[in-house]
Amino acid sequence: MTYIISDPIEQLLITNYKKVKKTLGHIPSHREMRDKSVSEFSTNKYAKVFGSWPYFLREVMDVSDRQRNNDNIKVSRMKMSEKRQRVPSI
């Protein structure tokens, strides 16, 4: 999915997000984006421009990122359930 950018502020935020994502090697969390040493802009700025941090992520994230993120969540749940020895609810 390609996000069409019409606003220079949106462009700055998207560029910052991509830089942070590349530096960290993963989709940055809300907490990571609030860290001034990691990101130029906090999630509050993203929320003001895009409606919310999660909404921004849905708008700019491509399908492979979403799938990888979902897969990581499922693996984490499976590992947790193995420790508890019960079937996870997904």
Backbone as a ProteinNet text record, in pm:
[ID]
protein_1_A
[PRIMARY]
MTYIISDPIEQLLITNYKKVKKTLGHIPSHREMRDKSVSEFSTNKYAKVFGSWPYFLREVMDVSDRQRNNDNIKVSRMKMSEKRQRVPSI
[TERTIARY]
83.5	0	88.6	60.5	135.7	51.9	110.6	41.4	73.5	-28.1	-7.6	4.9	116.9	147.6	121.8	34.4	2.6	51.6	79.6	117.1	265.2	341.2	483.2	505.6	412.8	424.2	409.5	313.1	296	424.1	483.5	608.1	718.4	732.3	833.8	810.5	686.9	654.7	680.9	643.4	665.4	814.7	889.2	1034.4	1098.7	1055.6	1106.8	1075	950.8	909.8	998.4	1020.3	1102.3	1245.6	1298.8	1434.7	1444.2	1346.8	1344.2	1329.3	1239.2	1215.9	1343	1413.1	1537.1	1645	1656.1	1755.9	1730.8	1605.4	1570.7	1566.3	1533	1520.8	1384.7	1290	1154	1058.2	930	828	840.2	862.6	880.8	752.4	770.4	656.1	624.4	510.8	469.1	577.9	626.1	729.4	858.7	901.4	1024.6	1013.9	896.7	877.8	877	844.2	844.8	986.4	1081.1	1220.3	1287.2	1326.2	1384.5	1516.7	1586.4	1711.7	1685.7	1561.7	1524.4	1449.4	1354.1	1265.8	1263.1	1259.9	1247.3	1110.4	1008.3	870.7	810.4	729.2	661.7	534.2	476.8	351.7	238.5	252.1	150.4	140.2	253.8	253.2	185.7	214.4	150.7	-0.6	-41.1	-184.2	-253.1	-185.7	-245.3	-264.8	-169.9	-175.9	-259.5	-246.4	-310.6	-430	-457	-570.2	-528.3	-428.8	-372.8	-247.2	-165.2	-45.2	-83.8	-177.5	-217.3	-276.4	-352.3	-409.5	-298.8	-197.7	-82.8	-18.2	4.1	66.7	-16	-146.3	-233.5	-224.3	-211.6	-207.6	-78.3	34.6	163.1	225.3	179.7	239.7	197.5	293.9	257.2	213.1	156.5	97.4	200.6	322.8	424.2	460.2	464.7	490.7	378.5	255.2	140.6	146.2	173.7	177.1	289.8	407.4	521.4	488.4	425.2	385.5	286.9	186.6	87.7	154.5	248.4	320.5	400.4	465.3	542.6	453.1	335	239.8	196.6	166.5	124.8	234.8	360.3	472.7	489.1	477.8	489.3	381.4	259	149	172.5	225.1	252.3	358.4	464.6	570.9	516.4	432.4	373.5	284.4	207.3	116.4	194.4	309.7	392.3	443.3	479.7	525.2	413.4	291.2	174.6	114.1	156.1	108.9	-41.3	-83.7	-222.5	-230.2	-341.8	-360.9	-394.4	-323.7	-352.2	-483.4	-546.8	-664.9	-618.8	-636.3	-592.2	-710.5
-116.3	0	123.5	218	341.6	453.6	524.9	635.7	762.3	834.5	956.8	1072.9	1142.2	1249.3	1383.6	1463.2	1593.5	1706.9	1677.7	1778.3	1763.5	1874	1864.5	1812.7	1841.3	1789.2	1637.6	1587.6	1442.8	1380.5	1444.4	1394.1	1385.8	1488.4	1487.4	1373	1353.7	1247.6	1108.9	1090.5	960.7	934.2	1035.8	1021.4	986.2	1053.8	1025.1	881.3	838.5	702.2	599.3	620.2	526	521.7	637.1	644.3	567	588.8	518.8	368.3	330.3	188.1	121.9	190.5	135.7	124.5	226.2	226.2	114	98.1	-3.4	-144	-152.2	-282.6	-346.2	-270	-319.1	-200.1	-230.3	-125.9	-64.5	65.6	127.3	127	106.4	109.1	252.9	268.4	398.9	454	369.6	410.5	450.5	374.2	406.4	540.1	568.5	694.4	814.7	794.6	904.8	941	850.5	871.7	969.7	1086.6	1192.3	1149.5	1053	1006.2	911.7	865.7	774.1	847	930.9	995.3	1146.7	1216.8	1362.7	1406.7	1324.6	1359.7	1254.2	1299.2	1205.2	1153.5	1053.9	999.4	1100.7	1198.3	1304.2	1382.3	1409.6	1481.9	1397	1267.6	1177.5	1174.5	1174.9	1172.6	1300.5	1414	1540.6	1544.9	1487.8	1493.2	1379.9	1258.4	1140.1	1087.3	1144.1	1099	1020.1	931.5	854.5	783.8	735.6	660.1	529.2	450.6	328.2	355.4	463.7	495.7	530	603.3	632.2	501.6	410.2	283	207	205.9	137.3	204.1	335	408.5	385	378.7	371.3	233	142.1	10.3	-73.4	-138.8	-225.7	-362.4	-442	-570	-662.4	-666.2	-756	-718.2	-588.2	-544.3	-589.6	-573.9	-615	-763.6	-842.1	-987.2	-1027.8	-967	-998	-962.7	-848.8	-805.8	-905.7	-947.2	-1045.1	-1178.4	-1220.6	-1345.4	-1338.9	-1224.6	-1208.3	-1216.6	-1160.1	-1165	-1309.3	-1382.5	-1521.9	-1607.3	-1586.4	-1662.6	-1631.8	-1504.7	-1466.1	-1533.7	-1536	-1600.2	-1750.2	-1811.7	-1955.7	-1985.5	-1903.9	-1924.8	-1909.1	-1807.9	-1786.4	-1903.5	-1954.6	-2065.7	-2193.6	-2211.4	-2329	-2325.4	-2205.4	-2192.6	-2225	-2188.2	-2214.1	-2351.1	-2414.4	-2545.3	-2544.1	-2446.2	-2444.6	-2381	-2402.3	-2354.4	-2205.3	-2123.4	-1979.2	-1949	-1842	-1796.8	-1687.6	-1714.6	-1619.7	-1570.6
0	0	0	-83.6	-89.6	-31.1	60.5	124	45.6	-2.3	-78.5	18.6	8.5	102	36.7	99.3	43.1	132.2	254.6	352.8	389.6	392.8	429.1	571.7	663.2	800.3	798.5	720.2	707.7	653.2	554.8	494.8	600	682.7	788.9	886.7	925.5	1020.9	961.9	838.1	772.4	754.9	716.2	700.5	834.3	940	1074.3	1113.6	1090.2	1122.6	1051.3	921.8	844	895.5	934.6	988.9	1120.6	1208	1337	1315.1	1226.9	1198.2	1145.5	1057.9	1001.6	1110	1193.5	1300.3	1400.3	1442	1541.1	1482.2	1353.9	1289.3	1308.9	1359.7	1379	1385.3	1385.7	1396.6	1536.1	1543.5	1674.8	1758	1885.3	1977.4	2016	2079.7	2131.6	2224.1	2313.6	2410.2	2339.3	2239.3	2167	2094.7	2039	1966.8	2061.6	2187.1	2284.4	2328.2	2306.1	2345.8	2249	2297.6	2213.7	2149.7	2209.5	2149.9	2031.8	2018.7	1910.8	1799.1	1836.7	1739.5	1757.7	1645.3	1648.2	1698.3	1669.5	1703.5	1795.2	1889	1978.1	1911	1970.9	1917.5	1928.8	2018.8	2028.5	1897.8	1835.6	1707.5	1599.8	1598.1	1501.8	1523.2	1650.2	1682.9	1635.5	1651.4	1607.5	1456.6	1382.7	1236	1177.2	1231	1171.8	1251.2	1366.6	1447.4	1569.3	1554	1665	1614.6	1706.5	1667.9	1597.7	1653.4	1582.8	1443.9	1431.6	1300.9	1201.8	1246.1	1159.8	1112.7	1206.2	1169.7	1066.8	1084.7	987.1	850.5	848.8	722.5	644.7	712.8	641.6	636.2	719.1	723.2	603.5	541.5	430.5	483.4	397.6	436.9	499.5	446.8	500.6	644.2	675.5	812.6	904.6	858.9	940.3	968.1	865.2	881.8	975.7	957.8	1042.9	1189	1209.8	1343	1403.6	1327.6	1374.4	1406.3	1321.4	1344.3	1474.1	1499.1	1622.2	1744.6	1737.3	1848	1873.3	1764.4	1778.8	1840.3	1796.2	1850.9	1999.6	2035.9	2177.3	2260.9	2209.1	2281.9	2295.8	2190.3	2195.5	2301.1	2305	2403.2	2545	2563.9	2696.3	2735.5	2640.1	2671.6	2700.2	2632.6	2660.2	2804	2849.4	2987.9	3084.7	3048.8	3134.4	3107.1	2999.4	2955.1	2926.7	2849.2	2803.8	2666.3	2597.9	2462.4	2465.9	2382.1	2381.3	2308.5	2346.7	2272.5	2177.2	2049.6	1946.1	1869.3
[MASK]
++++++++++++++++++++++++++++++++++++++++++++++++++++++++++++++++++++++++++++++++++++++++++

